[in-house]
Amino acid sequence: MSIKPLADRVLVKPAAAEEKTVSGIIIPDSAKEKPLKGEVIAVGNGTKDEEMVLKTGDTVLYGKYAGTEIELDGEQFLIMRQSDVLAII
């Protein structure tokens, strides 16, 4: 991975959206609910006021509107502050 988050930011790969069908109806991508969990891919060093508690490989839960979506090598990622992460699973 050629990206290194700065300060208290983390790079998260969102989990795939669950595909639920009701009696054979296929739900289009635009109607699928955005996943609220993902895997931490890279972490910053933290700040002098807040140490980094997350580490690469952690599975985390985050807020619905947390982070900024970015695309690297054709894959979708979120970059967000550590404080936007709600819990480690």
Biopython code that builds the backbone (N, CA, C, O; Angstrom):
import numpy as np
from Bio.PDB.StructureBuilder import StructureBuilder

atoms = [
    (1, "MET", "N", (0.851, -1.173, 0.000)),
    (1, "MET", "CA", (0.000, 0.000, 0.000)),
    (1, "MET", "C", (0.897, 1.236, 0.000)),
    (1, "MET", "O", (1.813, 1.350, 0.814)),
    (2, "SER", "N", (0.627, 2.140, -0.902)),
    (2, "SER", "CA", (1.477, 3.317, -1.053)),
    (2, "SER", "C", (0.909, 4.549, -0.355)),
    (2, "SER", "O", (1.292, 5.671, -0.687)),
    (3, "ILE", "N", (0.014, 4.366, 0.595)),
    (3, "ILE", "CA", (-0.555, 5.517, 1.301)),
    (3, "ILE", "C", (-0.330, 5.341, 2.794)),
    (3, "ILE", "O", (-0.523, 4.253, 3.338)),
    (4, "LYS", "N", (0.077, 6.415, 3.450)),
    (4, "LYS", "CA", (0.339, 6.406, 4.886)),
    (4, "LYS", "C", (-0.466, 7.539, 5.515)),
    (4, "LYS", "O", (-0.146, 8.706, 5.287)),
    (5, "PRO", "N", (-1.500, 7.232, 6.300)),
    (5, "PRO", "CA", (-2.276, 8.283, 6.957)),
    (5, "PRO", "C", (-1.410, 9.094, 7.921)),
    (5, "PRO", "O", (-0.468, 8.565, 8.510)),
    (6, "LEU", "N", (-1.729, 10.361, 8.078)),
    (6, "LEU", "CA", (-0.997, 11.243, 8.977)),
    (6, "LEU", "C", (-1.752, 11.427, 10.287)),
    (6, "LEU", "O", (-2.973, 11.278, 10.342)),
    (7, "ALA", "N", (-1.009, 11.752, 11.337)),
    (7, "ALA", "CA", (-1.543, 12.079, 12.664)),
    (7, "ALA", "C", (-2.483, 10.982, 13.161)),
    (7, "ALA", "O", (-2.084, 9.821, 13.252)),
    (8, "ASP", "N", (-3.725, 11.341, 13.483)),
    (8, "ASP", "CA", (-4.661, 10.382, 14.076)),
    (8, "ASP", "C", (-5.643, 9.810, 13.051)),
    (8, "ASP", "O", (-6.768, 9.454, 13.402)),
    (9, "ARG", "N", (-5.227, 9.722, 11.807)),
    (9, "ARG", "CA", (-6.108, 9.200, 10.764)),
    (9, "ARG", "C", (-5.823, 7.725, 10.477)),
    (9, "ARG", "O", (-4.710, 7.238, 10.674)),
    (10, "VAL", "N", (-6.862, 7.030, 10.006)),
    (10, "VAL", "CA", (-6.736, 5.613, 9.663)),
    (10, "VAL", "C", (-7.348, 5.375, 8.283)),
    (10, "VAL", "O", (-8.275, 6.075, 7.877)),
    (11, "LEU", "N", (-6.827, 4.394, 7.577)),
    (11, "LEU", "CA", (-7.347, 3.987, 6.271)),
    (11, "LEU", "C", (-8.118, 2.694, 6.481)),
    (11, "LEU", "O", (-7.569, 1.712, 6.979)),
    (12, "VAL", "N", (-9.403, 2.695, 6.096)),
    (12, "VAL", "CA", (-10.280, 1.555, 6.341)),
    (12, "VAL", "C", (-10.830, 1.045, 5.011)),
    (12, "VAL", "O", (-11.256, 1.826, 4.161)),
    (13, "LYS", "N", (-10.813, -0.277, 4.847)),
    (13, "LYS", "CA", (-11.447, -0.906, 3.682)),
    (13, "LYS", "C", (-12.820, -1.379, 4.147)),
    (13, "LYS", "O", (-12.916, -2.309, 4.949)),
    (14, "PRO", "N", (-13.896, -0.740, 3.645)),
    (14, "PRO", "CA", (-15.242, -1.132, 4.078)),
    (14, "PRO", "C", (-15.561, -2.577, 3.703)),
    (14, "PRO", "O", (-15.130, -3.077, 2.664)),
    (15, "ALA", "N", (-16.323, -3.232, 4.570)),
    (15, "ALA", "CA", (-16.787, -4.584, 4.281)),
    (15, "ALA", "C", (-17.769, -4.522, 3.117)),
    (15, "ALA", "O", (-18.403, -3.490, 2.897)),
    (16, "ALA", "N", (-17.897, -5.587, 2.390)),
    (16, "ALA", "CA", (-18.824, -5.625, 1.258)),
    (16, "ALA", "C", (-20.258, -5.481, 1.758)),
    (16, "ALA", "O", (-20.610, -6.021, 2.806)),
    (17, "ALA", "N", (-21.079, -4.756, 1.013)),
    (17, "ALA", "CA", (-22.486, -4.581, 1.370)),
    (17, "ALA", "C", (-23.193, -5.924, 1.283)),
    (17, "ALA", "O", (-22.998, -6.688, 0.337)),
    (18, "GLU", "N", (-24.014, -6.194, 2.285)),
    (18, "GLU", "CA", (-24.734, -7.463, 2.288)),
    (18, "GLU", "C", (-25.843, -7.422, 1.243)),
    (18, "GLU", "O", (-26.574, -6.439, 1.124)),
    (19, "GLU", "N", (-25.947, -8.504, 0.497)),
    (19, "GLU", "CA", (-26.977, -8.582, -0.531)),
    (19, "GLU", "C", (-28.151, -9.382, 0.027)),
    (19, "GLU", "O", (-28.067, -10.600, 0.182)),
    (20, "LYS", "N", (-29.237, -8.690, 0.325)),
    (20, "LYS", "CA", (-30.433, -9.345, 0.826)),
    (20, "LYS", "C", (-31.479, -9.317, -0.273)),
    (20, "LYS", "O", (-31.722, -8.288, -0.903)),
    (21, "THR", "N", (-32.082, -10.454, -0.486)),
    (21, "THR", "CA", (-33.155, -10.508, -1.468)),
    (21, "THR", "C", (-34.424, -10.974, -0.771)),
    (21, "THR", "O", (-34.380, -11.795, 0.145)),
    (22, "VAL", "N", (-35.531, -10.448, -1.211)),
    (22, "VAL", "CA", (-36.826, -10.825, -0.662)),
    (22, "VAL", "C", (-37.613, -11.489, -1.783)),
    (22, "VAL", "O", (-37.953, -10.853, -2.781)),
    (23, "SER", "N", (-37.889, -12.738, -1.611)),
    (23, "SER", "CA", (-38.643, -13.526, -2.586)),
    (23, "SER", "C", (-38.153, -13.333, -4.024)),
    (23, "SER", "O", (-38.954, -13.119, -4.935)),
    (24, "GLY", "N", (-36.846, -13.408, -4.219)),
    (24, "GLY", "CA", (-36.278, -13.366, -5.551)),
    (24, "GLY", "C", (-36.062, -11.990, -6.134)),
    (24, "GLY", "O", (-35.626, -11.876, -7.280)),
    (25, "ILE", "N", (-36.353, -10.935, -5.384)),
    (25, "ILE", "CA", (-36.133, -9.574, -5.880)),
    (25, "ILE", "C", (-34.676, -9.211, -5.657)),
    (25, "ILE", "O", (-34.162, -9.347, -4.547)),
    (26, "ILE", "N", (-34.015, -8.754, -6.694)),
    (26, "ILE", "CA", (-32.613, -8.360, -6.591)),
    (26, "ILE", "C", (-32.549, -6.874, -6.267)),
    (26, "ILE", "O", (-33.157, -6.051, -6.952)),
    (27, "ILE", "N", (-31.807, -6.540, -5.215)),
    (27, "ILE", "CA", (-31.681, -5.150, -4.788)),
    (27, "ILE", "C", (-30.527, -4.504, -5.558)),
    (27, "ILE", "O", (-29.410, -5.019, -5.519)),
    (28, "PRO", "N", (-30.769, -3.385, -6.259)),
    (28, "PRO", "CA", (-29.690, -2.738, -7.022)),
    (28, "PRO", "C", (-28.645, -2.114, -6.099)),
    (28, "PRO", "O", (-28.924, -1.830, -4.934)),
    (29, "ASP", "N", (-27.437, -1.904, -6.632)),
    (29, "ASP", "CA", (-26.338, -1.342, -5.844)),
    (29, "ASP", "C", (-26.703, -0.007, -5.212)),
    (29, "ASP", "O", (-26.297, 0.268, -4.083)),
    (30, "SER", "N", (-27.455, 0.821, -5.914)),
    (30, "SER", "CA", (-27.790, 2.143, -5.402)),
    (30, "SER", "C", (-28.710, 2.087, -4.188)),
    (30, "SER", "O", (-28.778, 3.054, -3.428)),
    (31, "ALA", "N", (-29.416, 0.983, -3.989)),
    (31, "ALA", "CA", (-30.350, 0.863, -2.872)),
    (31, "ALA", "C", (-29.759, 0.098, -1.689)),
    (31, "ALA", "O", (-30.378, 0.020, -0.628)),
    (32, "LYS", "N", (-28.570, -0.466, -1.869)),
    (32, "LYS", "CA", (-27.951, -1.228, -0.779)),
    (32, "LYS", "C", (-27.501, -0.289, 0.318)),
    (32, "LYS", "O", (-27.026, 0.816, 0.057)),
    (33, "GLU", "N", (-27.656, -0.744, 1.550)),
    (33, "GLU", "CA", (-27.235, 0.066, 2.683)),
    (33, "GLU", "C", (-25.714, 0.046, 2.789)),
    (33, "GLU", "O", (-25.076, -0.993, 2.619)),
    (34, "LYS", "N", (-25.156, 1.203, 3.071)),
    (34, "LYS", "CA", (-23.715, 1.359, 3.195)),
    (34, "LYS", "C", (-23.204, 0.560, 4.400)),
    (34, "LYS", "O", (-23.787, 0.650, 5.481)),
    (35, "PRO", "N", (-22.133, -0.216, 4.238)),
    (35, "PRO", "CA", (-21.623, -0.980, 5.375)),
    (35, "PRO", "C", (-21.065, -0.051, 6.452)),
    (35, "PRO", "O", (-20.544, 1.022, 6.149)),
    (36, "LEU", "N", (-21.180, -0.472, 7.701)),
    (36, "LEU", "CA", (-20.702, 0.336, 8.818)),
    (36, "LEU", "C", (-19.543, -0.332, 9.537)),
    (36, "LEU", "O", (-19.214, 0.028, 10.667)),
    (37, "LYS", "N", (-18.923, -1.309, 8.878)),
    (37, "LYS", "CA", (-17.741, -1.927, 9.464)),
    (37, "LYS", "C", (-16.713, -2.158, 8.377)),
    (37, "LYS", "O", (-17.043, -2.206, 7.192)),
    (38, "GLY", "N", (-15.471, -2.299, 8.790)),
    (38, "GLY", "CA", (-14.412, -2.518, 7.829)),
    (38, "GLY", "C", (-13.121, -2.913, 8.516)),
    (38, "GLY", "O", (-13.056, -3.023, 9.741)),
    (39, "GLU", "N", (-12.093, -3.125, 7.703)),
    (39, "GLU", "CA", (-10.780, -3.533, 8.212)),
    (39, "GLU", "C", (-9.805, -2.374, 8.094)),
    (39, "GLU", "O", (-9.742, -1.697, 7.067)),
    (40, "VAL", "N", (-9.041, -2.155, 9.167)),
    (40, "VAL", "CA", (-8.030, -1.099, 9.164)),
    (40, "VAL", "C", (-6.856, -1.572, 8.310)),
    (40, "VAL", "O", (-6.283, -2.630, 8.567)),
    (41, "ILE", "N", (-6.501, -0.781, 7.292)),
    (41, "ILE", "CA", (-5.428, -1.121, 6.366)),
    (41, "ILE", "C", (-4.120, -0.426, 6.754)),
    (41, "ILE", "O", (-3.044, -1.016, 6.655)),
    (42, "ALA", "N", (-4.221, 0.831, 7.196)),
    (42, "ALA", "CA", (-3.030, 1.597, 7.588)),
    (42, "ALA", "C", (-3.425, 2.604, 8.660)),
    (42, "ALA", "O", (-4.566, 3.064, 8.697)),
    (43, "VAL", "N", (-2.478, 2.946, 9.534)),
    (43, "VAL", "CA", (-2.740, 3.904, 10.609)),
    (43, "VAL", "C", (-1.640, 4.968, 10.655)),
    (43, "VAL", "O", (-0.503, 4.719, 10.253)),
    (44, "GLY", "N", (-1.994, 6.143, 11.145)),
    (44, "GLY", "CA", (-1.011, 7.194, 11.372)),
    (44, "GLY", "C", (-0.298, 6.967, 12.698)),
    (44, "GLY", "O", (-0.509, 5.948, 13.356)),
    (45, "ASN", "N", (0.545, 7.916, 13.089)),
    (45, "ASN", "CA", (1.314, 7.778, 14.319)),
    (45, "ASN", "C", (0.594, 8.316, 15.545)),
    (45, "ASN", "O", (1.088, 8.160, 16.662)),
    (46, "GLY", "N", (-0.564, 8.946, 15.364)),
    (46, "GLY", "CA", (-1.252, 9.575, 16.479)),
    (46, "GLY", "C", (-0.755, 10.999, 16.649)),
    (46, "GLY", "O", (0.068, 11.478, 15.869)),
    (47, "THR", "N", (-1.259, 11.672, 17.675)),
    (47, "THR", "CA", (-0.827, 13.036, 17.977)),
    (47, "THR", "C", (-0.286, 13.064, 19.389)),
    (47, "THR", "O", (-0.378, 12.074, 20.114)),
    (48, "LYS", "N", (0.280, 14.197, 19.784)),
    (48, "LYS", "CA", (0.816, 14.279, 21.147)),
    (48, "LYS", "C", (-0.292, 14.231, 22.186)),
    (48, "LYS", "O", (-0.049, 13.871, 23.338)),
    (49, "ASP", "N", (-1.527, 14.597, 21.782)),
    (49, "ASP", "CA", (-2.660, 14.575, 22.705)),
    (49, "ASP", "C", (-3.446, 13.268, 22.665)),
    (49, "ASP", "O", (-4.151, 12.937, 23.618)),
    (50, "GLU", "N", (-3.328, 12.528, 21.570)),
    (50, "GLU", "CA", (-4.103, 11.294, 21.406)),
    (50, "GLU", "C", (-3.230, 10.219, 20.778)),
    (50, "GLU", "O", (-2.833, 10.329, 19.618)),
    (51, "GLU", "N", (-2.931, 9.168, 21.559)),
    (51, "GLU", "CA", (-2.121, 8.086, 21.005)),
    (51, "GLU", "C", (-2.978, 7.177, 20.127)),
    (51, "GLU", "O", (-4.190, 7.078, 20.320)),
    (52, "MET", "N", (-2.353, 6.527, 19.180)),
    (52, "MET", "CA", (-3.056, 5.651, 18.249)),
    (52, "MET", "C", (-3.301, 4.308, 18.927)),
    (52, "MET", "O", (-2.354, 3.613, 19.295)),
    (53, "VAL", "N", (-4.572, 3.941, 19.095)),
    (53, "VAL", "CA", (-4.913, 2.659, 19.702)),
    (53, "VAL", "C", (-5.282, 1.617, 18.655)),
    (53, "VAL", "O", (-5.248, 0.419, 18.936)),
    (54, "LEU", "N", (-5.631, 2.056, 17.461)),
    (54, "LEU", "CA", (-5.957, 1.124, 16.384)),
    (54, "LEU", "C", (-4.673, 0.616, 15.743)),
    (54, "LEU", "O", (-3.647, 1.296, 15.737)),
    (55, "LYS", "N", (-4.754, -0.590, 15.206)),
    (55, "LYS", "CA", (-3.597, -1.143, 14.496)),
    (55, "LYS", "C", (-4.075, -1.815, 13.216)),
    (55, "LYS", "O", (-5.252, -2.148, 13.076)),
    (56, "THR", "N", (-3.168, -2.005, 12.309)),
    (56, "THR", "CA", (-3.474, -2.648, 11.036)),
    (56, "THR", "C", (-4.075, -4.027, 11.286)),
    (56, "THR", "O", (-3.569, -4.798, 12.101)),
    (57, "GLY", "N", (-5.159, -4.326, 10.576)),
    (57, "GLY", "CA", (-5.815, -5.626, 10.717)),
    (57, "GLY", "C", (-7.021, -5.615, 11.641)),
    (57, "GLY", "O", (-7.794, -6.573, 11.634)),
    (58, "ASP", "N", (-7.214, -4.560, 12.442)),
    (58, "ASP", "CA", (-8.386, -4.468, 13.313)),
    (58, "ASP", "C", (-9.654, -4.374, 12.464)),
    (58, "ASP", "O", (-9.658, -3.729, 11.416)),
    (59, "THR", "N", (-10.719, -5.013, 12.916)),
    (59, "THR", "CA", (-12.036, -4.845, 12.311)),
    (59, "THR", "C", (-12.784, -3.854, 13.182)),
    (59, "THR", "O", (-12.895, -4.041, 14.393)),
    (60, "VAL", "N", (-13.300, -2.797, 12.562)),
    (60, "VAL", "CA", (-13.888, -1.699, 13.326)),
    (60, "VAL", "C", (-15.300, -1.364, 12.849)),
    (60, "VAL", "O", (-15.682, -1.661, 11.717)),
    (61, "LEU", "N", (-16.056, -0.741, 13.740)),
    (61, "LEU", "CA", (-17.350, -0.160, 13.420)),
    (61, "LEU", "C", (-17.172, 1.342, 13.381)),
    (61, "LEU", "O", (-16.451, 1.902, 14.207)),
    (62, "TYR", "N", (-17.829, 2.013, 12.420)),
    (62, "TYR", "CA", (-17.710, 3.459, 12.310)),
    (62, "TYR", "C", (-19.065, 4.057, 11.982)),
    (62, "TYR", "O", (-19.986, 3.341, 11.588)),
    (63, "GLY", "N", (-19.190, 5.362, 12.144)),
    (63, "GLY", "CA", (-20.441, 6.056, 11.903)),
    (63, "GLY", "C", (-20.846, 6.033, 10.442)),
    (63, "GLY", "O", (-20.008, 5.860, 9.557)),
    (64, "LYS", "N", (-22.131, 6.207, 10.195)),
    (64, "LYS", "CA", (-22.692, 6.125, 8.849)),
    (64, "LYS", "C", (-22.077, 7.136, 7.886)),
    (64, "LYS", "O", (-21.879, 6.830, 6.710)),
    (65, "TYR", "N", (-21.777, 8.326, 8.371)),
    (65, "TYR", "CA", (-21.234, 9.378, 7.501)),
    (65, "TYR", "C", (-19.771, 9.686, 7.817)),
    (65, "TYR", "O", (-19.285, 10.768, 7.489)),
    (66, "ALA", "N", (-19.071, 8.755, 8.446)),
    (66, "ALA", "CA", (-17.677, 8.971, 8.848)),
    (66, "ALA", "C", (-16.734, 8.864, 7.658)),
    (66, "ALA", "O", (-16.952, 8.071, 6.742)),
    (67, "GLY", "N", (-15.692, 9.667, 7.690)),
    (67, "GLY", "CA", (-14.606, 9.543, 6.731)),
    (67, "GLY", "C", (-14.866, 10.119, 5.356)),
    (67, "GLY", "O", (-15.953, 10.598, 5.033)),
    (68, "THR", "N", (-13.812, 10.048, 4.568)),
    (68, "THR", "CA", (-13.822, 10.520, 3.191)),
    (68, "THR", "C", (-13.533, 9.331, 2.282)),
    (68, "THR", "O", (-12.559, 8.607, 2.487)),
    (69, "GLU", "N", (-14.374, 9.136, 1.288)),
    (69, "GLU", "CA", (-14.181, 8.012, 0.363)),
    (69, "GLU", "C", (-13.065, 8.341, -0.626)),
    (69, "GLU", "O", (-13.027, 9.429, -1.200)),
    (70, "ILE", "N", (-12.156, 7.382, -0.814)),
    (70, "ILE", "CA", (-11.099, 7.523, -1.811)),
    (70, "ILE", "C", (-10.990, 6.213, -2.581)),
    (70, "ILE", "O", (-11.413, 5.164, -2.095)),
    (71, "GLU", "N", (-10.421, 6.277, -3.782)),
    (71, "GLU", "CA", (-10.221, 5.086, -4.601)),
    (71, "GLU", "C", (-8.738, 4.938, -4.896)),
    (71, "GLU", "O", (-8.096, 5.860, -5.400)),
    (72, "LEU", "N", (-8.202, 3.766, -4.576)),
    (72, "LEU", "CA", (-6.795, 3.450, -4.844)),
    (72, "LEU", "C", (-6.730, 2.123, -5.578)),
    (72, "LEU", "O", (-7.307, 1.134, -5.126)),
    (73, "ASP", "N", (-6.044, 2.092, -6.688)),
    (73, "ASP", "CA", (-5.877, 0.866, -7.471)),
    (73, "ASP", "C", (-7.212, 0.178, -7.752)),
    (73, "ASP", "O", (-7.290, -1.051, -7.752)),
    (74, "GLY", "N", (-8.263, 0.966, -7.992)),
    (74, "GLY", "CA", (-9.566, 0.410, -8.322)),
    (74, "GLY", "C", (-10.384, -0.080, -7.138)),
    (74, "GLY", "O", (-11.473, -0.622, -7.328)),
    (75, "GLU", "N", (-9.884, 0.099, -5.922)),
    (75, "GLU", "CA", (-10.610, -0.330, -4.726)),
    (75, "GLU", "C", (-11.060, 0.882, -3.929)),
    (75, "GLU", "O", (-10.392, 1.916, -3.930)),
    (76, "GLN", "N", (-12.200, 0.754, -3.245)),
    (76, "GLN", "CA", (-12.742, 1.838, -2.433)),
    (76, "GLN", "C", (-12.222, 1.741, -1.000)),
    (76, "GLN", "O", (-12.169, 0.655, -0.423)),
    (77, "PHE", "N", (-11.840, 2.886, -0.431)),
    (77, "PHE", "CA", (-11.379, 2.974, 0.945)),
    (77, "PHE", "C", (-11.997, 4.197, 1.596)),
    (77, "PHE", "O", (-12.518, 5.081, 0.916)),
    (78, "LEU", "N", (-11.936, 4.239, 2.912)),
    (78, "LEU", "CA", (-12.327, 5.416, 3.679)),
    (78, "LEU", "C", (-11.126, 5.862, 4.489)),
    (78, "LEU", "O", (-10.422, 5.034, 5.068)),
    (79, "ILE", "N", (-10.887, 7.159, 4.534)),
    (79, "ILE", "CA", (-9.860, 7.680, 5.418)),
    (79, "ILE", "C", (-10.597, 8.548, 6.439)),
    (79, "ILE", "O", (-11.367, 9.437, 6.074)),
    (80, "MET", "N", (-10.349, 8.277, 7.726)),
    (80, "MET", "CA", (-11.086, 8.959, 8.790)),
    (80, "MET", "C", (-10.205, 9.144, 10.015)),
    (80, "MET", "O", (-9.155, 8.515, 10.150)),
    (81, "ARG", "N", (-10.650, 10.006, 10.889)),
    (81, "ARG", "CA", (-9.951, 10.190, 12.156)),
    (81, "ARG", "C", (-10.237, 9.005, 13.068)),
    (81, "ARG", "O", (-11.291, 8.377, 12.971)),
    (82, "GLN", "N", (-9.302, 8.708, 13.945)),
    (82, "GLN", "CA", (-9.486, 7.626, 14.898)),
    (82, "GLN", "C", (-10.748, 7.854, 15.742)),
    (82, "GLN", "O", (-11.420, 6.894, 16.119)),
    (83, "SER", "N", (-11.065, 9.093, 16.034)),
    (83, "SER", "CA", (-12.240, 9.404, 16.857)),
    (83, "SER", "C", (-13.553, 9.087, 16.145)),
    (83, "SER", "O", (-14.588, 8.998, 16.804)),
    (84, "ASP", "N", (-13.546, 8.911, 14.799)),
    (84, "ASP", "CA", (-14.748, 8.525, 14.069)),
    (84, "ASP", "C", (-15.051, 7.045, 14.204)),
    (84, "ASP", "O", (-16.151, 6.605, 13.872)),
    (85, "VAL", "N", (-14.086, 6.267, 14.689)),
    (85, "VAL", "CA", (-14.275, 4.841, 14.884)),
    (85, "VAL", "C", (-15.019, 4.642, 16.205)),
    (85, "VAL", "O", (-14.624, 5.183, 17.237)),
    (86, "LEU", "N", (-16.102, 3.858, 16.161)),
    (86, "LEU", "CA", (-16.943, 3.662, 17.333)),
    (86, "LEU", "C", (-16.486, 2.497, 18.207)),
    (86, "LEU", "O", (-16.583, 2.562, 19.433)),
    (87, "ALA", "N", (-15.979, 1.412, 17.568)),
    (87, "ALA", "CA", (-15.588, 0.228, 18.336)),
    (87, "ALA", "C", (-14.698, -0.673, 17.500)),
    (87, "ALA", "O", (-14.707, -0.627, 16.270)),
    (88, "ILE", "N", (-13.928, -1.495, 18.205)),
    (88, "ILE", "CA", (-13.142, -2.556, 17.583)),
    (88, "ILE", "C", (-13.888, -3.856, 17.811)),
    (88, "ILE", "O", (-14.290, -4.154, 18.936)),
    (89, "ILE", "N", (-14.075, -4.632, 16.750)),
    (89, "ILE", "CA", (-14.794, -5.913, 16.880)),
    (89, "ILE", "C", (-13.780, -7.003, 17.175)),
    (89, "ILE", "O", (-14.152, -8.167, 17.325)),
]
sb = StructureBuilder()
sb.init_structure("model")
sb.init_model(0)
sb.init_chain("A")
sb.init_seg("    ")
for serial, (resi, resn, name, xyz) in enumerate(atoms, 1):
    if name == "N":
        sb.init_residue(resn, " ", resi, " ")
    sb.init_atom(name, np.array(xyz, "f"), 0.0, 1.0, " ", f" {name:<3s}", serial, name[0])
structure = sb.get_structure()
